Amino acid sequence: MTERLSEVRRNVEMVRSRIQEAASAAGRDPAEIRMMAVTKTQSVQRVNEAIAAGVTLLGENRAQELLEKYDGYHREACDIHFIGHLQSNKVRAVIDKVTMIESVDRLSLAQEIDRCAKAHGLVMPVLVEVNIGREESKSGVLPENLSGLLEELSGLPGLSVQGLMAIPPNVEDSVQKEGYFEQMYRHFIDIKAKKLDNISMTVLSMGMSHDYPLAIRHGSTIVRIGRALFGERM
Ligand SMILES: *Cc1c(COP(=O)(O)O)cnc(C)c1O
């Protein structure tokens, strides 16, 4: 256990220093970038090791898994973001356990978040997930439907749109990958300039274990890291 503890801690420190390097290389303030620990399939104990090493943001993919692990997390100083595909009938179960839902990609889901948030007397911060690579296998709104969805969300007072999230295609070619990050950054900047009611653009969640330095170069403010912190998933 001590060995594993030091392994997670070492990884947290390594990723943090690579984030700092990437930020500096891009002329950005490292404090603008948050490191999220993506917890799927990891035991509560390993997640708590990451928290002990200074992680303050957890990413959860599945409602059921979150409910099972939630009470065991040492989460007093932690934010928890929901990052997976979310069925509307699961919103009620997670609404009071997460501090942001990053995977809003359709009006019906947003309406359910709006309803549940109001019932809890809160306003839920959300990101809109964009299917930037137009992949059939992935969630997310298609780029051409993004403006329309944002307009609809701006009328829902139970949630507050704070930015965008994306999982670009897992391509080897870094030029192609950069193209996706660059397109996301453009959308982020263009929407910010429109100053829509109830829509702010301060969070751009993109970059995972294999590509976060590149994402940081293109304006990411949250990098979502699983394997680089915890090792390969079982
Ligand atoms: C699993 C997952 C990640 C982390 O992926 P790694 O390659 O393990 O870093 C990030 N974002 C989402 C939405 C995920 O499902």
The ligand as an SDF file (V2000), in Angstrom:
LIG
                    3D

 15 15  0  0  0  0  0  0  0  0999 V2000
  -11.8630    8.3310  -18.9580 C   0  0  0  0  0  0  0  0  0  0  0  0
  -12.0580    9.7650  -19.2830 C   0  0  0  0  0  0  0  0  0  0  0  0
  -10.9990   10.6910  -19.1830 C   0  0  0  0  0  0  0  0  0  0  0  0
   -9.5900   10.2940  -18.7840 C   0  0  0  0  0  0  0  0  0  0  0  0
   -8.9900    9.5010  -19.7400 O   0  0  0  0  0  0  0  0  0  0  0  0
   -7.4530    9.0170  -19.5530 P   0  0  0  0  0  0  0  0  0  0  0  0
   -7.0340    8.6630  -20.9190 O   0  0  0  0  0  0  0  0  0  0  0  0
   -7.4820    7.8860  -18.6180 O   0  0  0  0  0  0  0  0  0  0  0  0
   -6.7080   10.1900  -19.0150 O   0  0  0  0  0  0  0  0  0  0  0  0
  -11.2780   12.0210  -19.4660 C   0  0  0  0  0  0  0  0  0  0  0  0
  -12.5090   12.4420  -19.8280 N   0  0  0  0  0  0  0  0  0  0  0  0
  -13.5480   11.5910  -19.9270 C   0  0  0  0  0  0  0  0  0  0  0  0
  -14.8770   12.1200  -20.3150 C   0  0  0  0  0  0  0  0  0  0  0  0
  -13.3510   10.2310  -19.6670 C   0  0  0  0  0  0  0  0  0  0  0  0
  -14.3930    9.3960  -19.7730 O   0  0  0  0  0  0  0  0  0  0  0  0
  1  2  1  0
  2  3  1  0
  2 14  2  0
  3  4  1  0
  3 10  2  0
  4  5  1  0
  5  6  1  0
  6  7  2  0
  6  8  1  0
  6  9  1  0
 10 11  1  0
 11 12  2  0
 12 13  1  0
 12 14  1  0
 14 15  1  0
M  END
$$$$
